[in-house]
């Protein structure tokens, strides 16, 4: 079903929408296309982990909703605070962005693999708290460093936690049934985490062909552009006034 709606999205964007969200011309350019594919795969990993990571603790290890949400805090700190600031600082110091994506872009895969190796009886272990840190940090670096070339971002919600918690609450009196259900849910969630690891692993080689850029030089070229100060400079057609080389400056 997802592929059907994806196809419909592209049809509407290309043939119907007068002002498309995804400009079709962008798909014919190498860098925007590679950045888009890379960020799509990274977002797939992010959404999968962010949605189902709390579900693991609430339905498999039978933690409270507060504790399940608390396990997301290391991801929030490493992504929004540490990772984004670090990426911005590195780009400022180096003047380039590709090196940090190559070095730190593999971290989301490492984090997803660590998460997939969690066990249902180790909710208090350091692995259950720290496994998500490489995921958040690595994705923050990748998404922040892709901003010069164009970026996509998003977050997801959680609608599965409450029904799942209600279901397990009814089964608490039946230890055998509960144990079997926890095992099945754990197997299913582990499959999701493995899928997320595969998606972010595919994103890594997708980023490799993206060319590097000297950000200072690019900014200097941009300042020399007529559009930088909000004006467009055009020459008067020669047949309008022969021999004259007038320039028309129109405010944008």
C-alpha positions as CSV (number, residue, x, y, z in Angstrom):
1,X,0.0,0.0,0.0
2,X,2.9,2.3,0.8
3,X,4.3,1.9,-2.7
4,X,0.9,2.6,-4.3
5,X,0.6,5.9,-2.5
6,X,4.3,6.7,-3.2
7,X,3.6,6.2,-6.9
8,X,0.5,8.4,-6.7
9,X,2.5,11.1,-5.0
10,X,5.0,11.3,-7.8
11,X,2.2,11.3,-10.4
12,X,0.5,14.2,-8.7
13,X,3.7,16.1,-8.2
14,X,4.8,15.7,-11.8
15,X,1.6,16.0,-13.8
16,X,-1.0,17.6,-11.6
17,X,0.3,20.0,-8.9
18,X,0.8,23.6,-10.2
19,X,3.4,24.2,-7.4
20,X,4.8,20.8,-6.5
21,X,6.4,20.2,-3.1
22,X,9.0,18.0,-4.9
23,X,10.1,19.8,-8.0
24,X,10.5,17.2,-10.8
25,X,13.6,19.0,-12.1
26,X,15.3,18.2,-8.8
27,X,15.1,14.5,-9.7
28,X,17.2,15.0,-12.8
29,X,20.1,16.5,-10.8
30,X,22.7,14.3,-9.3
31,X,23.3,15.9,-5.9
32,X,19.6,16.6,-4.9
33,X,18.7,13.1,-6.0
34,X,21.4,11.4,-4.0
35,X,20.7,13.6,-0.9
36,X,17.0,12.8,-1.2
37,X,17.6,9.1,-1.4
38,X,20.0,9.1,1.4
39,X,17.8,11.1,3.7
40,X,14.8,9.0,2.7
41,X,16.6,5.9,3.9
42,X,17.9,7.6,7.0
43,X,14.4,8.8,7.8
44,X,13.0,5.3,7.3
45,X,15.5,4.1,9.9
46,X,14.7,7.0,12.2
47,X,10.9,6.5,12.0
48,X,11.2,2.8,12.6
49,X,13.3,3.1,15.7
50,X,11.6,6.2,17.2
51,X,8.1,4.6,16.8
52,X,8.9,1.1,18.0
53,X,11.7,1.7,20.5
54,X,9.4,2.7,23.4
55,X,7.0,-0.1,22.4
56,X,9.8,-2.6,23.2
57,X,10.0,-1.4,26.8
58,X,6.3,-1.1,27.4
59,X,5.2,-4.4,25.8
60,X,8.3,-6.7,26.0
61,X,10.0,-5.7,29.2
62,X,6.7,-4.5,30.8
63,X,8.0,-1.1,31.8
64,X,5.7,1.8,32.5
65,X,4.9,4.4,29.9
66,X,7.1,7.0,31.6
67,X,10.1,4.6,31.8
68,X,9.5,3.6,28.1
69,X,9.6,7.3,27.1
70,X,12.6,8.0,29.3
71,X,14.6,5.5,27.2
72,X,14.2,8.0,24.3
73,X,16.0,10.8,26.2
74,X,19.6,9.7,25.2
75,X,18.5,9.8,21.6
76,X,17.0,13.3,22.0
77,X,20.1,14.7,23.7
78,X,22.6,13.1,21.3
79,X,20.6,14.2,18.2
80,X,19.2,17.6,18.9
81,X,21.9,18.9,21.2
82,X,25.2,17.1,20.8
83,X,25.1,15.9,17.2
84,X,23.7,18.9,15.5
85,X,26.0,21.3,17.4
86,X,29.0,19.1,16.7
87,X,28.2,18.9,12.9
88,X,27.8,22.7,12.7
89,X,31.0,23.3,14.5
90,X,33.0,20.8,12.4
91,X,31.7,22.4,9.2
92,X,32.6,25.8,10.5
93,X,36.1,24.7,11.3
94,X,36.8,22.6,8.2
95,X,34.7,24.5,5.7
96,X,33.5,21.2,4.2
97,X,30.9,18.6,5.0
98,X,31.7,15.3,3.2
99,X,34.4,14.1,5.6
100,X,32.1,14.1,8.6
101,X,29.4,12.2,6.8
102,X,31.8,9.5,5.8
103,X,33.3,9.2,9.3
104,X,30.1,9.5,11.4
105,X,27.5,8.3,8.8
106,X,28.1,4.7,9.8
107,X,27.0,5.3,13.4
108,X,23.2,5.0,12.8
109,X,23.8,1.5,11.4
110,X,25.9,0.6,14.6
111,X,23.1,1.9,16.8
112,X,20.4,0.0,15.0
113,X,22.4,-3.2,15.2
114,X,22.9,-2.7,18.9
115,X,19.2,-2.1,19.4
116,X,18.3,-5.2,17.5
117,X,20.5,-7.2,19.9
118,X,18.6,-6.2,23.0
119,X,17.0,-9.0,25.0
120,X,13.6,-9.0,26.8
121,X,15.1,-9.6,30.2
122,X,17.8,-6.8,30.3
123,X,15.7,-3.7,30.5
124,X,18.0,-2.2,33.2
125,X,21.3,-2.9,31.3
126,X,23.4,-0.1,29.9
127,X,22.8,-1.5,26.4
128,X,19.0,-0.7,26.7
129,X,19.9,2.9,27.6
130,X,23.0,3.6,25.4
131,X,22.3,1.7,22.2
132,X,20.2,4.5,20.7
133,X,23.0,7.1,21.2
134,X,25.0,6.3,18.0
135,X,21.7,6.4,16.0
136,X,20.8,9.8,17.2
137,X,24.3,11.3,17.0
138,X,25.0,9.8,13.6
139,X,21.7,10.9,12.0
140,X,22.1,14.4,13.4
141,X,25.5,14.8,11.8
142,X,24.3,13.4,8.5
143,X,21.1,15.5,8.3
144,X,22.9,18.7,9.5
145,X,25.8,18.2,7.0
146,X,23.3,17.7,4.1
147,X,21.7,21.1,4.6
148,X,24.2,22.8,2.2
149,X,23.1,20.4,-0.5
150,X,19.4,20.2,0.4
151,X,17.7,18.2,3.2
152,X,14.5,16.5,4.3
153,X,13.5,15.8,8.0
154,X,10.6,14.5,10.0
155,X,9.4,13.0,13.2
156,X,6.8,10.5,13.9
157,X,4.2,9.9,16.5
158,X,3.2,6.8,18.5
159,X,-0.3,5.3,18.2
160,X,0.6,1.7,18.9
161,X,1.7,2.1,22.5
162,X,-1.7,2.5,24.2
163,X,-3.5,-0.4,22.5
164,X,-0.5,-2.6,23.1
165,X,-0.3,-1.7,26.7
166,X,-4.0,-2.3,27.2
167,X,-3.7,-5.7,25.6
168,X,-0.8,-6.7,27.8
169,X,-2.5,-5.4,30.9
170,X,-5.3,-7.8,30.3
171,X,-2.9,-10.7,30.0
172,X,-0.9,-10.1,33.2
173,X,-2.9,-12.8,35.0
174,X,-2.0,-15.4,32.5
175,X,1.7,-15.8,32.8
176,X,2.1,-18.4,30.1
177,X,0.2,-16.4,27.6
178,X,2.0,-13.3,28.5
179,X,5.4,-15.0,28.2
180,X,4.5,-16.3,24.7
181,X,3.2,-12.9,23.6
182,X,6.3,-11.1,24.9
183,X,8.4,-13.5,22.9
184,X,6.4,-13.0,19.7
185,X,6.4,-9.2,20.0
186,X,10.1,-9.2,20.8
187,X,10.8,-11.2,17.6
188,X,8.6,-8.8,15.6
189,X,10.2,-5.7,17.0
190,X,13.7,-7.2,16.4
191,X,12.8,-7.6,12.8
192,X,11.8,-3.9,12.6
193,X,15.2,-2.9,14.1
194,X,17.0,-5.1,11.6
195,X,15.1,-3.6,8.8
196,X,16.0,-0.1,10.1
197,X,19.7,-1.2,10.2
198,X,19.5,-2.3,6.6
199,X,17.9,1.0,5.5
200,X,20.5,3.2,7.1
201,X,23.3,0.9,5.8
202,X,22.0,1.4,2.3
203,X,22.0,5.2,2.9
204,X,25.7,5.1,3.6
205,X,27.0,4.2,0.1
206,X,24.3,6.5,-1.4
207,X,26.1,9.4,0.2
208,X,29.5,8.5,-1.1
209,X,29.1,10.0,-4.7
210,X,27.9,13.3,-3.3
211,X,30.7,15.8,-4.2
212,X,32.4,17.7,-1.4
213,X,32.2,21.5,-1.4
214,X,34.3,24.3,0.0
215,X,31.6,26.2,1.9
216,X,33.6,29.4,2.2
217,X,34.3,29.5,-1.6
218,X,30.7,28.7,-2.3
219,X,29.5,31.6,-0.1
220,X,32.0,34.0,-1.8
221,X,30.6,33.0,-5.2
222,X,27.0,33.5,-3.9
223,X,27.9,37.0,-2.7
224,X,29.0,38.0,-6.2
225,X,25.7,36.8,-7.7
226,X,23.2,39.6,-8.7
227,X,20.5,37.8,-6.7
228,X,22.4,38.0,-3.4
229,X,21.4,41.6,-2.7
230,X,17.9,41.1,-4.0
231,X,18.4,42.5,-7.5
232,X,18.4,41.1,-11.0
233,X,20.7,42.6,-13.6
234,X,19.8,42.2,-17.3
235,X,21.1,43.8,-20.5
236,X,18.9,45.8,-22.8
237,X,18.4,43.9,-26.1
238,X,20.8,45.3,-28.8
239,X,18.0,45.8,-31.3
240,X,16.2,48.1,-28.9
241,X,18.9,50.7,-28.9
242,X,21.8,49.9,-31.2
243,X,25.3,50.4,-29.8
244,X,24.1,51.0,-26.3
245,X,25.0,48.7,-23.4
246,X,22.4,49.7,-20.8
247,X,21.6,47.6,-17.8
248,X,18.2,47.5,-16.3
249,X,18.2,46.9,-12.5
250,X,14.8,45.7,-11.2
251,X,14.1,45.1,-7.6
252,X,13.0,41.6,-6.8
